[in-house]
């Protein structure tokens, strides 16, 4: 496997065009070997865009880099891998089912970031095949942030060979706090403008219906970022000053607009949280933050 070394961020418009027009029929390798790698050095943060991102996701400290923001910067690199020959499945219909971010230290907006993204796969899952996309961010050779995204490509061949009950349901949670959220209809469009992720399923009901959704759905990483914004004050506590790991599982899509609720409970050295709609017994996201 030879790494793709980029000199600049690839344009999202061309990547989306390739995603819409590519056709895949290759067999899926059933192991977690590395399939492809992309490198980009010296990425700079646009502070105006960063502040806009913070406002859309609810962060109050607009001069700091939220733990979810490097993911936004890496999205073009992820898509570069997914539309390349390294990925044996069609990009359309790929679902982000889980995401784990480890922040080893806070990133300053002025720092130059070096990105390394590695696509690995695949393992049979209940609904198809799962792939892992590892993203690492370094500053002057120091690893400061990394993220593992679990992606699902629906495929009956994988489903027939999967072990059952791969992801166990979370233990019941008695929350310390319950906070209602109103998620407006334009959330997907607002997040697309600050993230560059303009997948049609997030923009309008009409474009979402083309891909089988009754209405537009919120970006999963917007929902995760919104959770961390809700936990912003708690993450400044001594329990997390040496860094933290935040893992989430995306259970169901949040349709737009929606009224949902955020719940949290603090435990020893960690915080469990969820986004749900209890009136319909729907769990959209469950997650946990753990100090390093």
C-alpha positions in Angstrom: 0.0 0.0 0.0 1.5 3.3 -1.1 0.4 6.5 0.7 -1.1 9.3 -1.2 0.8 12.5 -0.3 -1.3 15.6 -1.0 0.1 19.2 -1.3 -3.3 20.8 -0.7 -6.8 20.0 0.4 -8.7 18.3 -2.4 -11.8 20.2 -3.6 -15.0 18.7 -2.2 -17.0 19.4 -5.3 -14.8 17.1 -7.4 -14.8 14.4 -4.7 -18.6 14.5 -4.5 -18.8 14.2 -8.3 -16.6 11.1 -8.2 -18.7 9.7 -5.3 -21.9 10.2 -7.4 -20.6 8.8 -10.6 -18.3 5.9 -9.5 -19.5 2.3 -9.7 -18.1 -0.4 -7.6 -18.5 -4.1 -7.9 -15.3 -5.4 -6.4 -15.1 -8.1 -3.8 -14.7 -7.0 -0.2 -11.6 -8.2 1.6 -12.7 -9.6 4.9 -9.9 -8.5 7.2 -8.8 -5.3 8.9 -5.7 -4.8 6.7 -4.9 -1.2 5.7 -6.5 -0.5 2.3 -5.3 3.1 1.7 -3.5 6.0 3.3 -3.5 9.8 2.7 -1.0 12.3 4.1 -1.3 16.1 4.2 1.2 18.4 6.0 1.1 21.9 7.2 -2.7 22.4 7.3 -3.7 25.8 8.7 -6.9 26.6 10.6 -9.0 29.4 9.2 -10.0 31.2 12.4 -13.1 32.9 10.9 -14.4 29.5 9.8 -13.5 28.0 13.2 -15.6 30.7 14.9 -18.5 30.0 12.6 -18.2 26.3 13.4 -18.3 27.0 17.1 -21.5 29.1 16.8 -23.3 26.4 14.7 -22.4 23.7 17.2 -23.0 25.7 20.3 -19.4 26.2 21.6 -18.9 29.4 23.6 -15.1 29.5 23.6 -14.7 30.5 19.9 -11.0 31.0 20.2 -10.3 27.4 21.1 -10.3 24.4 18.8 -13.1 22.0 19.9 -12.1 18.3 20.0 -14.4 17.6 17.0 -13.0 20.3 14.7 -9.9 18.4 13.4 -12.5 15.9 12.0 -14.0 18.7 9.9 -10.5 19.5 8.5 -10.0 15.8 7.7 -13.3 15.2 5.8 -11.8 15.9 2.3 -9.0 13.5 3.1 -11.6 10.9 4.2 -13.5 11.3 1.0 -10.3 11.1 -1.1 -9.8 7.6 0.3 -13.5 6.6 -0.1 -13.6 7.5 -3.8 -10.2 6.0 -4.5 -9.6 2.5 -5.8 -8.7 1.5 -2.2 -12.4 1.4 -1.2 -14.2 -1.5 -2.7 -17.8 -0.3 -2.1 -19.9 2.6 -3.4 -19.6 5.7 -1.2 -23.3 6.4 -1.6 -25.2 4.8 1.3 -22.1 4.5 3.6 -23.2 5.2 7.2 -21.1 6.6 10.0 -22.0 4.2 12.9 -19.5 5.1 15.6 -16.8 7.6 16.3 -14.0 7.8 18.9 -11.8 10.9 19.4 -8.7 11.1 21.6 -7.4 14.5 22.4 -4.0 14.3 23.9 -3.7 18.0 24.4 -5.5 21.1 23.3 -4.8 22.4 19.7 -4.0 26.0 19.3 -5.7 27.8 16.3 -2.3 29.1 15.2 -0.6 25.7 14.9 0.2 23.9 11.6 -1.4 20.4 11.6 0.0 17.3 9.8 -2.7 14.8 8.9 -2.4 11.0 8.4 -5.6 9.1 7.4 -5.6 5.3 7.1 -8.6 3.3 5.8 -8.8 -0.3 7.0 -11.4 -3.0 6.4 -13.5 -4.9 6.3 -15.3 -7.0 8.9 -18.7 -8.6 8.5 -21.4 -6.7 10.4 -25.1 -7.2 11.1 -26.0 -5.0 8.2 -23.0 -5.4 5.8 -19.3 -4.6 6.2 -17.7 -2.2 8.5 -14.5 -0.3 7.8 -12.3 1.8 10.1 -11.0 5.2 9.2 -8.1 6.3 11.5 -7.1 9.9 11.5 -4.0 11.2 13.3 -3.0 14.8 13.7 0.5 15.8 14.7 2.2 19.1 15.5 5.9 19.3 14.9 6.1 15.5 15.2 3.9 15.3 18.3 0.7 13.3 18.1 -1.9 15.6 19.6 -5.2 14.1 18.4 -6.6 11.0 16.8 -9.9 9.7 15.7 -11.4 6.3 14.6 -14.5 6.4 12.6 -16.5 3.2 12.0 -18.2 3.2 8.6 -20.9 0.7 7.5 -21.4 -0.3 3.9 -24.7 -2.2 3.6 -24.2 -5.6 2.0 -26.1 -8.9 2.4 -22.8 -10.9 2.0 -21.4 -9.3 5.2 -24.7 -9.5 7.1 -24.9 -13.3 6.5 -21.5 -13.9 8.1 -21.7 -11.4 10.9 -21.7 -12.3 14.6 -24.9 -11.3 16.2 -25.2 -8.6 18.9 -21.9 -7.0 18.0 -22.8 -3.8 19.8 -24.5 -4.3 23.1 -27.1 -1.8 24.3 -25.9 0.7 26.9 -26.7 0.2 30.5 -29.6 2.2 31.8 -28.7 5.8 32.8 -30.1 7.9 35.5 -29.2 11.4 34.4 -27.9 14.2 36.5 -29.2 16.7 34.0 -31.8 16.6 31.2 -31.6 19.5 28.7 -34.1 20.0 25.8 -32.7 20.9 22.4 -34.7 22.3 19.4 -32.9 21.2 16.2 -34.0 23.6 13.4 -34.8 22.5 9.9 -31.7 24.4 8.5 -29.2 22.7 10.9 -27.8 20.5 8.1 -27.4 23.4 5.7 -25.7 25.6 8.4 -23.3 22.8 9.4 -22.6 22.1 5.7 -21.4 25.7 5.3 -18.9 25.5 8.1 -17.8 21.9 7.6 -17.8 21.5 3.8 -19.9 18.3 4.2 -22.7 19.0 1.7 -24.1 15.4 1.5 -27.6 15.9 0.0 -29.2 13.8 2.8 -28.5 16.7 5.2 -29.7 19.6 3.2 -33.4 19.5 2.2 -36.3 17.1 2.5 -36.4 16.8 -1.3 -32.7 15.9 -1.7 -32.9 13.5 1.3 -35.9 11.7 -0.3 -33.7 10.9 -3.3 -31.7 8.7 -0.9 -34.6 7.1 0.9 -35.0 9.4 3.8 -38.4 11.1 4.5 -36.8 14.3 5.7 -33.3 15.7 5.9 -31.2 14.4 8.8 -28.6 16.1 11.0 -25.0 15.3 10.5 -23.9 12.7 13.1 -20.7 14.8 13.8 -22.8 17.9 14.4 -24.7 15.9 17.0 -21.5 14.8 18.6 -20.1 18.3 18.5 -23.3 19.7 20.1 -22.9 17.2 22.9 -19.3 18.3 23.6 -20.5 21.9 23.5 -23.0 21.0 26.2 -20.1 19.4 28.2 -17.7 22.3 27.5 -17.5 23.5 31.2 -17.2 20.0 32.5 -14.3 19.2 30.2 -12.3 22.1 31.7 -12.3 20.3 35.0 -9.1 18.6 36.5 -10.5 15.2 35.5 -9.8 16.0 31.8 -6.9 18.4 31.9 -4.4 15.7 30.8 -6.6 14.9 27.7 -9.7 12.8 27.2 -11.3 10.2 24.9 -14.9 10.7 23.7 -16.6 7.8 22.1 -20.1 7.8 20.6 -22.4 5.3 18.8 -24.9 6.8 16.3 -28.1 4.8 16.9 -30.7 6.5 14.7 -30.7 9.6 12.5 -32.1 12.9 13.9 -34.6 14.1 11.4 -34.9 17.8 10.8 -36.6 19.7 12.4 -36.7 17.9 15.8 -37.2 18.4 19.5 -34.8 16.1 21.4 -33.2 16.0 24.8 -29.6 15.7 26.0 -28.9 13.7 29.1 -25.7 13.3 31.1 -24.4 11.6 34.2 -21.0 12.0 35.8 -19.2 9.0 37.1 -15.7 8.4 38.4 -13.4 10.0 35.9 -16.0 10.0 33.1 -19.3 11.3 31.8 -21.9 9.3 30.1 -24.4 11.1 27.8 -27.1 10.5 25.3 -29.4 12.3 22.8 -32.9 10.9 22.7 -36.6 11.5 22.2 -38.2 9.7 25.2 -41.8 10.4 24.1 -41.1 8.0 21.3 -38.5 5.9 23.1 -35.9 6.8 20.4 -32.2 6.9 21.2 -30.2 8.8 18.6 -26.8 8.8 20.1 -25.0 7.4 23.2 -21.5 8.2 24.3 -18.9 8.6 27.0 -16.0 10.9 27.8 -13.1 9.4 29.8 -10.1 11.3 31.1 -6.6 10.1 30.1 
